[in-house]
């Protein structure tokens, strides 16, 4: 925990920026996975709609 207190006391901006980047990457990955999931569900739905 000593390294964390040193990091926070020296450069909090770098820590905030790095956390923001990680969260942004996670959000884009989750959104992409969600859209892929919706596309697969739509494809399965259309295969069952026999008219």
C-alpha angles and dihedrals in degrees: 000000000000091000090053094053090048091050093048094048095048108038116004091160092063091050092050092048093049092049090049091052093050092048092048092051090048092050093050091047092049091048092050092049090049093051091048089050092051090050091052092048090050091050091051091046092052092051090058096048099090111170 
